[in-house]
């Protein structure tokens, strides 16, 4: 009887990086970069989620720098 190998777990960094990309974009970019390395090195799931967090974080960071804030 052969059993199918279990799927690898999602990288914690990829999930945290994606969430932080919406809340704290700069931190989301940093954690997403760490997540890319983690998913490749340890063969974990979540590489596309990490790339999405990286893209959202970069766009949000650029948006924060370009668009003037009403309190400044």
C-alpha positions in Angstrom: 0.0 0.0 0.0 1.5 3.3 -1.0 0.6 6.6 0.6 0.7 9.9 -1.1 3.2 12.3 0.3 1.7 15.1 2.3 1.7 18.6 0.9 4.3 20.9 2.4 3.1 23.6 4.7 2.6 27.2 3.8 5.5 29.4 4.7 4.7 31.5 7.7 6.7 34.4 6.2 4.6 34.4 3.1 1.3 34.7 5.1 2.7 37.4 7.4 4.3 39.3 4.5 1.0 39.3 2.6 -1.0 40.6 5.6 1.7 43.2 6.5 1.7 44.5 2.9 -1.8 45.9 3.6 -1.1 47.1 7.2 2.5 48.2 7.2 3.7 48.2 3.6 7.5 48.6 4.2 7.5 45.8 6.8 5.4 43.7 4.3 8.1 44.1 1.6 10.8 43.1 4.0 9.0 40.0 5.3 7.9 39.1 1.8 11.5 39.1 0.6 12.4 36.8 3.5 9.4 34.6 2.5 10.6 34.2 -1.0 13.9 32.9 0.3 12.1 30.7 2.8 9.8 29.1 0.2 12.6 28.3 -2.2 15.1 27.1 0.4 12.7 24.8 2.4 10.5 23.8 -0.5 7.4 25.2 1.1 4.1 26.4 -0.4 3.2 30.1 -0.6 5.6 31.4 -3.3 2.8 33.1 -5.2 1.3 34.5 -2.0 4.7 35.9 -1.2 5.0 37.5 -4.6 1.6 39.0 -4.2 2.6 40.5 -0.8 5.7 41.9 -2.4 3.8 43.6 -5.2 1.1 45.0 -2.9 3.8 46.2 -0.4 5.8 48.0 -3.1 2.7 49.6 -4.7 1.5 50.7 -1.3 4.9 52.1 -0.3 5.1 54.1 -3.5 1.5 55.3 -2.9 2.4 56.5 0.6 5.4 58.3 -0.7 3.7 60.0 -3.7 0.3 60.9 -2.4 0.4 63.7 0.1 -1.1 62.9 3.5 -3.7 65.5 4.8 -2.0 65.8 8.2 1.4 66.8 6.8 
